[in-house]
């Protein structure tokens, strides 16, 4: 399925005239997203991997129902696996309220030959409103991204988009929407020039395309000063690890902002197997300790990549992903400032201390690294 769909996706051009805002944490971006839905006049497109019933989901559902009642067309595209915690009463409210909803790739457990297809997920995150504004990043519709009594929100980043690059985001949504049987979307009024920042939408389609991965490797090779990465799940391919090592050895300031505590501990343990070689090469690793880190950003000098993709070989090979590439010194400066704030709340992992970690920790790291390698080999066959 993704192979045929990928062939229909043309390479998006670099578009000038955009404006971006970096929105840090759900207490900031959730109200902005809801306000955009409330201001919608013609069309709302929501594409999400994670959609779980709860306080945040209720607020989004109510806002979309209000929009539908005033005549706005509302289209919701969810990954069937990521939305498994969207309860039936909420699904009935959505459909009963005049909202159109489609699910990508419902899991099929029989026959067993379908297992490989089940791995491919729609991991993109978009909220697009009237070709006026859009949002993308790493968040989902779940209570994990808002502060609650006694429970801190996950550390997350979203991008508010205005400008001509919205037309490519809309076309990307429309292709998958129609592929899943949805009625074609009206293009509406073209996005207005909103600023001076260039941007390019880059999409990958699981087994069929690695455009994001290839773009990241090219950016790493071109980097001369700063190469900073924030990602919650870091199981890079051998080539990506080599690229990071080579960058550090040629004098680039390579820093990885990784979770000190994770919602998927096994993934963190698998990634830690690579720390020793990276540290020996001069890569600086920061463990974010204050909250669960879920932000996905790469900064290469004045080049920023931000969107749904994690920096690991699994999401880059298996999932449908979309990132915005922003070659702008102005926006890169804003991203750099946020990185520096996050580094303050992180613990620097020292090579000598890391080499003295316990045998039990080493065994767990080795075990989960072997599991990751096994999954990678199975995917190739």
C-alpha positions in Angstrom: 0.0 0.0 0.0 2.7 2.5 1.0 4.7 1.7 -2.1 1.9 2.7 -4.4 1.0 5.7 -2.4 4.7 6.9 -2.2 4.8 6.9 -6.0 2.0 9.5 -6.1 4.0 11.9 -3.9 6.0 14.5 -5.8 9.0 16.2 -4.2 7.8 19.3 -2.5 9.6 22.5 -3.4 11.4 25.0 -1.1 8.8 27.7 -0.5 9.5 31.2 0.7 7.3 33.5 2.7 6.5 31.5 5.8 6.3 32.3 9.4 6.9 29.8 12.3 6.5 29.8 16.0 8.2 27.2 18.3 5.6 26.2 20.8 7.1 24.5 23.9 4.9 22.1 26.0 1.3 21.2 25.9 0.2 24.0 28.2 1.2 26.3 25.4 0.4 24.5 22.2 -2.9 22.7 23.2 -4.8 26.1 23.8 -3.3 27.5 20.5 -4.5 24.4 18.6 -8.0 24.6 20.1 -8.2 28.3 19.4 -7.4 27.6 15.7 -10.2 25.1 15.6 -12.6 27.6 17.1 -11.6 30.1 14.5 -12.0 27.8 11.5 -14.5 28.9 8.8 -14.2 26.2 6.0 -12.0 23.2 6.7 -10.2 21.4 9.5 -7.9 18.5 8.9 -6.5 16.6 11.8 -4.0 13.7 11.3 -2.7 12.0 14.4 -0.9 8.9 15.5 -1.8 9.0 19.2 -5.5 9.8 20.1 -6.5 8.6 23.5 -9.7 9.3 25.4 -9.3 11.7 28.3 -9.4 15.4 29.1 -7.4 16.6 26.1 -9.3 14.4 23.7 -12.6 15.6 25.1 -11.5 19.3 24.5 -10.6 18.6 20.9 -13.7 16.6 20.2 -15.9 19.3 21.6 -14.1 22.0 19.6 -14.4 20.0 16.4 -18.1 19.3 17.1 -18.7 23.1 17.5 -16.9 23.7 14.2 -19.0 21.0 12.4 -22.2 22.6 13.8 -21.4 26.0 12.3 -20.8 24.4 8.9 -17.1 23.7 8.8 -16.0 20.5 7.2 -14.0 18.5 9.7 -11.8 15.6 8.6 -10.0 13.4 11.1 -7.4 10.8 10.0 -6.1 8.5 12.7 -3.7 5.6 12.8 -5.8 2.6 13.8 -3.2 1.3 16.3 -2.3 4.7 17.8 -6.0 5.4 18.3 -6.8 2.1 20.0 -7.4 3.9 23.3 -10.0 6.2 21.7 -13.1 4.7 23.4 -16.3 3.8 21.6 -18.4 6.6 23.2 -15.9 9.2 21.9 -15.9 7.6 18.4 -19.7 7.7 18.4 -19.6 11.4 19.3 -17.2 12.2 16.5 -19.2 10.4 13.8 -22.6 11.4 15.2 -21.6 15.0 15.2 -21.0 15.2 11.5 -17.2 14.8 11.6 -15.6 12.6 8.9 -13.2 10.1 10.3 -10.8 7.5 8.6 -8.4 5.0 10.1 -5.1 4.0 8.6 -4.1 0.3 8.5 -6.3 -1.5 11.1 -4.1 -4.3 12.5 -4.7 -7.8 11.0 -3.4 -10.6 13.1 -4.4 -13.5 10.8 -2.9 -14.7 8.6 0.5 -14.3 10.3 1.9 -13.1 6.9 0.3 -9.7 7.7 2.7 -9.1 10.7 5.0 -7.0 8.5 2.2 -4.8 7.2 1.0 -4.2 10.8 4.3 -2.6 11.7 3.8 0.3 9.2 2.0 3.1 10.9 0.8 6.6 10.1 3.0 8.5 12.5 2.4 12.0 11.1 0.9 14.8 13.2 -0.9 17.6 11.5 -3.6 20.1 12.4 -4.5 22.2 9.3 -7.0 25.0 9.4 -8.4 26.8 6.4 -5.0 27.1 4.7 -4.5 29.9 7.3 -2.4 28.1 9.9 -1.2 24.6 10.7 0.6 22.7 13.5 3.1 19.8 13.3 5.6 18.3 15.7 5.7 15.3 18.0 2.6 15.6 20.1 -0.5 13.4 20.2 -4.0 14.0 21.5 -3.5 12.6 25.0 -3.4 13.8 28.6 0.4 13.1 28.8 1.1 16.5 27.2 -0.7 18.7 29.8 0.1 19.4 33.4 -2.1 17.6 35.9 -2.2 17.6 39.7 1.0 16.0 40.8 2.0 14.8 37.4 4.2 16.9 35.1 3.5 17.1 31.4 5.9 15.5 28.9 8.5 17.8 27.4 7.2 18.4 23.9 7.5 20.8 21.0 5.1 21.8 18.2 5.5 24.1 15.3 2.9 26.7 14.4 2.9 27.2 10.6 1.7 30.1 8.5 2.5 30.7 4.8 2.8 28.9 1.4 4.2 25.6 2.8 0.7 24.9 4.1 -0.3 24.0 0.6 2.1 21.0 0.6 0.9 19.9 4.0 -2.7 20.0 2.8 -1.9 18.1 -0.4 -0.1 15.4 1.7 -3.1 15.0 3.9 -5.5 14.9 1.0 -3.6 12.1 -0.8 -3.8 9.7 2.2 -7.4 10.9 2.9 -8.6 10.0 -0.6 -6.5 6.7 -0.5 -8.6 5.7 2.5 -11.8 6.4 0.8 -12.4 10.0 1.9 -14.0 12.6 -0.3 -11.5 14.9 -2.0 -10.9 18.2 -0.2 -11.5 21.5 -1.7 -8.2 23.5 -2.0 -9.9 26.6 -0.7 -8.1 30.0 -0.8 -4.3 29.7 -1.3 -2.1 30.3 1.8 -1.0 33.9 2.1 2.6 35.0 2.4 3.1 35.3 6.2 6.7 36.0 6.7 10.2 35.7 5.2 11.3 32.2 6.2 11.8 29.4 3.6 10.6 25.9 4.3 10.3 22.5 2.6 8.0 19.6 3.5 9.7 16.2 3.4 7.6 13.0 3.6 8.6 9.4 3.9 6.5 6.3 3.3 7.7 3.4 5.3 9.3 0.6 3.3 9.0 2.7 0.2 10.8 5.9 0.9 13.5 7.3 3.2 13.5 10.9 2.1 13.7 12.2 5.7 16.6 9.9 6.5 18.5 10.8 3.4 18.0 14.5 4.0 19.3 14.2 7.6 22.5 12.4 6.4 23.1 15.2 3.9 22.6 17.9 6.5 25.0 16.2 8.9 27.7 16.0 6.2 27.3 19.7 5.6 27.4 20.8 9.2 30.4 22.8 10.3 29.6 24.2 13.8 26.5 22.9 15.7 24.7 19.5 15.3 22.2 19.2 18.1 19.5 16.5 18.2 16.5 16.1 20.5 14.7 12.8 20.3 12.8 10.4 22.6 13.8 7.3 20.8 17.4 7.0 19.6 18.3 3.7 17.8 20.2 5.0 14.8 21.4 3.0 11.9 25.1 2.2 11.6 25.4 4.8 8.8 23.8 7.5 11.0 26.0 6.6 13.9 29.1 6.9 11.6 27.9 10.3 10.3 27.6 11.6 13.9 31.0 10.2 14.8 32.6 11.8 11.7 31.0 15.1 12.4 32.4 15.1 16.0 35.8 14.1 14.8 36.0 17.0 12.3 35.3 19.5 15.2 31.5 19.9 15.0 29.8 20.4 18.4 27.6 17.3 18.3 25.1 17.0 21.2 22.3 14.5 21.7 19.4 15.5 24.0 17.9 12.1 25.1 15.5 10.9 27.7 16.8 10.4 31.2 13.5 8.8 32.0 11.4 7.2 29.2 7.9 6.0 28.5 9.6 3.1 26.7 12.5 2.0 28.9 13.4 -0.9 26.6 14.1 1.6 23.7 16.3 3.7 25.9 18.3 0.7 27.0 18.8 -0.4 23.4 20.0 3.1 22.5 22.4 3.2 25.4 24.4 0.4 23.9 25.8 3.0 21.4 26.8 5.6 24.1 30.4 4.5 24.6 31.5 4.8 21.0 29.7 8.1 20.6 31.3 9.5 23.8 34.7 8.4 22.8 34.3 10.2 19.4 33.5 13.5 21.3 29.7 13.4 21.0 28.1 15.1 24.1 25.1 13.2 25.5 22.6 15.0 27.7 20.0 13.0 29.7 16.9 15.0 30.2 15.9 14.2 33.8 13.1 16.6 34.9 10.3 15.0 32.7 9.8 12.5 30.0 11.3 14.0 26.8 9.3 13.6 23.6 10.5 16.5 21.5 11.9 15.7 18.0 14.2 18.4 16.5 17.5 18.4 14.6 19.6 21.6 14.4 22.5 21.7 11.9 24.0 25.2 12.0 21.2 27.3 10.5 19.2 24.3 9.3 16.3 22.9 11.3 14.3 19.7 10.8 11.1 19.3 12.9 8.1 17.1 12.6 6.9 13.6 13.4 10.0 11.6 12.8 12.2 10.1 15.5 15.9 9.7 14.8 15.9 5.9 14.8 16.0 3.3 12.1 12.6 1.9 12.9 10.4 5.0 12.4 12.5 6.1 9.4 12.0 2.7 7.7 8.6 1.6 8.7 6.3 4.6 9.3 4.6 7.3 7.3 6.3 10.5 8.5 6.5 14.2 7.7 9.0 16.8 8.7 9.4 20.4 7.8 13.0 21.5 6.9 13.6 25.2 7.7 17.0 26.6 6.4 16.8 29.9 8.4 19.3 31.5 10.7 16.5 33.4 12.3 14.5 30.3 13.2 17.6 28.3 14.0 18.5 30.9 16.6 15.2 30.4 18.4 15.6 26.6 18.4 19.2 27.0 19.7 17.9 29.1 22.6 15.4 26.3 23.5 18.1 23.6 23.3 20.3 25.6 25.7 17.4 25.8 28.2 16.9 22.1 27.9 20.6 21.4 28.5 20.3 23.2 31.8 17.7 20.7 32.9 19.8 17.7 31.8 22.6 15.6 33.2 25.8 15.4 31.1 26.9 11.8 30.7 30.6 11.5 31.3 32.6 8.8 29.5 34.6 7.7 32.6 31.4 7.5 34.7 29.6 5.7 31.9 32.3 3.1 31.6 31.8 2.2 35.3 28.1 1.4 35.0 26.9 -1.8 36.6 27.1 -5.2 35.0 23.3 -5.5 35.4 22.8 -2.4 33.3 25.2 -3.6 30.7 23.4 -6.9 30.3 20.0 -5.2 29.9 21.5 -2.8 27.3 22.9 -5.7 25.4 19.7 -7.7 25.5 17.5 -4.9 24.2 20.0 -4.0 21.6 19.9 -7.6 20.3 16.2 -7.4 20.2 16.3 -4.2 18.2 18.8 -5.7 15.7 16.6 -8.8 15.3 13.6 -6.7 14.5 15.7 -4.7 12.0 16.8 -7.9 10.3 13.3 -9.3 10.1 12.1 -6.1 8.5 14.6 -6.5 5.7 13.3 -9.9 4.7 
